[in-house]
Amino acid sequence: MTEPGAQRPSGPFREGDRVQLTGPKGRLHTVTLRADGELHTHHGVLRHRDLIGLPDGSVVANSSGHDYLALRPLLRDFAMSMPRGAAIVYPKDAAQIVMQADVFPGAVVVEAGVGSGALSLSLLRAVGPAGRLVSFERREDFAEVARGNVATFFGDTPSTWEVVVGDLAEELPTQFEPGSVDRVVLDMLAPWECMDVVADALTPGGVVLCYIATATQLSRVAEYIRGTGLFTEPDASETMVRGWHVEGLAVRPDHRMVAHTGFLLTARRLAPGAIAPTVKRRASKSSYGDEDVELWTPGAVGDREISDKNLRKRVREAAKAADGARQATASRDSTSATE
């Protein structure tokens, strides 16, 4: 077990390190270094042993003389290239989640569900070695992928992290005393189903943040939070990122952008017995029937299922990468001890 940030992602490349290679035409390849490993492309073969021992940011040539830039992946790079069991929370949203939920060093944070572990990485960095993150996931196979990805990035499983396989509504009360959780982040289809137990677990002033895909989900969870009378007025937003092409005087927006990926909705827990001031707003439809609920089923909102065969492959990839990262960490610790 290790602590987030305990290992500096620097120094010479070692066997087991995750390395991002940028080749001809800017194409990226992410590999786990092995002494006998090779990267095969139509541009030639690059041997892993040519990279081992070189510093971060080195350039090496493959068998055909094509140059490749080698860098340890940043968190955003790792999240986009790691094995996935479930869809990930994109870096642009993870950054907003950490800020809008005000995840601070030493915080006690609950996350549900864990998916492939992309958001867990950002939350673990934010809570630091004095904090605690407990991630809830209904599916054991998704949890295994997340465990492998987190161990790969940090070099081992962080001591500040725990994964609980089960339903949040049932398991949260067994894991935490009432009022003992600082922040709750919900990435699930129907977060309103868990809002009552979340309210019990949150400390007064604590933040709940829901990451949701569709406007209909956004509407329902906002109205549910208002209806509990236990939170401040919910605040909703989305984040869009547009890159720019900058080359000499050719300065223009990129033709493609990362637009809608999800909505973020936040609210804060009121003190016991407190009643929030009434917010005046126009009347709107705030009741839902069975036909409305059908609009939030996984199929209706475009939630794509991964096949069992594909998922087993992702689990193996994540476990293999995690083993390599642990090997690199052990080698780094051994070298540091002898210096």
N, C-alpha and C positions, 0 to 999 in steps of 0.2 A: 504494500500500500504506500502511496506517496501523497504529497500535498500539491495542489495546483500552484504552479509557479516555482516549485522546489528545484526543478531542473531548468537552467537557462537553455533556450533553444539556440545554442551557438557552439562554436568549436569545430574541429575537423569532422567530416562525415565518417560515420561508423557503420559497420554491418548492422542491419536492423533499422537504420534511420529511414524515415519517409522523406523522399526527395522529389521536388517538382522540376522537371526538365522542359525547357523551352527550346524547341528545335526550329528548323526552317519554316518560314511563313508564320511563326508565332504559335504553332500548335503546341499544346501542353501535354505532357505525359507525367503521371505521378507513379513512382515505383518505390518499393521497399528494398533497400540495398542488401544484396547477398553476395558472398565472395565469388560464387560461380554464376551469378545472375547476368542476364543480357537483355537489353531492350532492342527488339527487332522492329524495324519500320522499313518502308520501301526506300528510305534514304540510306539504309545500311544498318549496322549493328553497333551498339554502344555497350561496352562491358562495364559492369558495376564496379569491378576492381579498379578501373581507371579513376573512379570517383572517390573511393574509400581513402581517407587520409587527407583529402584536399579540404581547404576552408570553404565555408559557405560563400556562395557568389562566384564560384569558379566556372570557367568555360573549358569544356573538353570536346575533342573531335571524335566522331565515330569512325567506323571502318572505311567510309567513303569520303572522309574529310569534312563532313558537315559539322559545324559547331553547335553545341548545346550548352545553354546556361543552366547551371544547377543551383537551386535554392531550396532551403527548407520551406515548406508551405506555411504561409500565414494562416491564422485561424479561419479567415474567410475562404482561403483556397482549399484548406483541408475539408471544411464543411461541404463545399461544392463537389469534391471529388471522392469523398469517402463512400464505402458501401452503404446502400440504403435498403432498409426493410420497409419503412414507411416514408412518405414525403417529408422533406426537411423544412424547418423554419429558415428562410433565407437570411443571409447576413444583414441585409438592410432592416429586416424586421427584428432580428435578434438584438441589434444595436439599440433600436427604439424600445424594445421590451426592457432591456437593462436600465435605460434612462427613465422611461415613463413609470416603471414599477419601482424606481429608485432602489435597485438592489445594491446594497452597500457591504463593505467588508465586515464580516462577523454576523451577517444576517442569517436567520433561519428561513429557508425558502422551500416551498412545496411546488412541484411541477407535475402536471398530468396532461396528456400522456407523454412518455419519453420519446416515442417515435424511433428515430435512428440516432438520437443523441446530439444533434447539431445545437439545439438550444441549451442543452445541459452543459456543453463546453463553455458557452458564454456565461452562464449562471455560475459555474464553478469558479471561473476566473474572477467574477465580480464578488462572490462571497469571501474569497481568499482562504487562507489556512485556518482562520478563526471561525469561519462560518460553517453552515451545514445545508446541504441540498438533499432533499428526499424526492425521488422521482417515482411516480406511480404509472404503471403500464399494465393494461389488461392482458396483453399477449406476451407469453414467455419468449417466443421467437424474435419479436421486435426488441424485447429487453436484451436478448443476447447480442443482437447487432449493435445496440447502443453501448453495451458494456465493452465490446471489442473496439468500437470507434473511440470511446473516451480513453481507454487504456492505451490505444495506439498514439493518440495525440499527447497525452501526459507522460507516456513511458511506463505507466502502471495505473492501476485503479486508484483514484484519489481517496484518501482516508476520510475526506469530508463528504463523500457521496454514498448514498444508499438507494438501491432500486427495489421497490416493492411491487411484486406482481399481483394485481388484483384491482378491484373497482375502487376508485377514490371515495365514493360515497360510503362504502362499507369499511374501508381500511383506514381512512384518515383519523377517525375518532380513536382507533386503537393505537395509533402511532404518536399522537400529540395530545397534551393536556389543553383544555380550552384556553384561548387567549395567549398561546405560546408561539404562534407562527407570525413572522414579520411580513412575508410576502407569499402570495399564491399566484401561480401562472397556469392558466388552463388552456390547453391546446386540444380541444375535443369537439365532437359534433354537437353535443347538447350540454353546454356548461351550466345551464339553469338547473339541471338535475342534481348538481352537486353544491349549489349555492348555499343551502342551509348549513351543511356541515362545514363549508368554507368559512361562513360567518362565525360559527362556534370556535373554529381553530384560530382565527385571526386575532391579533392583539388590537385594542382600540387604536385607530389611526393607521392600521396596517392596510396594505394595498392588495386588491385582487385585480388581475389583468387577464382578459380573455382574448385569445387569438382565434378569430373566426373567419370563415371563408366568404359567406354570402350575406347580402343585405337582409334577407329574411331572418337568418340566425341572429344577426346584429340587433334587429328590432325586438326579437323575442327575449333575448338575454337582457337587453336594456330595460324592457318593461318588467321583467321578473325582478331585477335588482331594485327597481323603484318600488315594486309592490311589497318587498320584504320590509321596508322601512328601517333597514339595518345599515344602510350605506349612504354615502354622499351621492349627489347627482352623477350618474355615469357620464364619462367623457369618451367620445369615439373619434378615431382618426384612421387614416391609411397613409402609407409612405410610398412614394414613387421616386425612382432614381433614373436620371438621364445622363449618360456619359457624353463627353464632348471630344471631337476630333480636333487636335491641336498640332498643326504642323506648319511652321512658318506663318504665312498670312492666310492659310486655309484653316480657319477656325469656325467650326459649325457643330451643331448637335449631331450625335450619332444617329444613324438611321433606325437603330433598334434601342429600346429602353426596357428596363425592368419596371413594369407598371403594377397593376393590382396583383398582389399575392394573398392579402388578407387584411382584415380590419383588426385594430387594437381597441379594446374597450377597457377603461380603468374606472375603479371606484374605491373609496376608502371606508374602512369600518368605523361606524359611529361608536361612541362610548355607550355602555349599557344604559338603557332608559332614555338616551338622547333622541330628540326628534329634529330632523333637519328642517331648516326653513323651507316653506313651500315655494317651488319654482313655478312661476306663471308661464303657461304655454298653451298654444291652441289645442283644442280637442282633436284627438286622433283615435284611430282604431287600435285598441290595446287588448282586445280579447281574441282568443284563438280557439278554433274548433279542430276536430279530428282531420278535416280536409287540409287545414293549414299545417298541421304537424307532418303530414305526408310530404310537404315541400322540403323538409329538412332530413329526409332519409339519405343515407350515403349515396345511393344511386342518383337521386334527384339533384344533389349538389355536386355531382361529378367526382365523387370519391372513388378512385380506381383501385381495385384489389390487385395485389401482387400474387402470382402463382406460387404454390408450395415449393415447386422445384426451383424457381428463381430465388425464393426467399432462403431456401437451404444453401444456395450458392452464396448469397450475401452474408449469411451467418459464418460460413467457412472463410470467406474473404476477410471479414472483420476479425475473426479469431486469429488468422494467420498474421495479419498486420499487427495485432496486439502483441503476439509472441515476438515478432521482430522488434517492436518498440521496447519491450521488456529486456530483450537481449542487448540492445543498444544502451539502455539505461544502466544495466549491470556492468557493461564494459566501461562506460563513462565513470561510474562509481569506483570501479577497480583502478582505473588510471589515476583518478583524483587521489585515491588513498596512498598510492605509491609515489606521488609527486611531493 
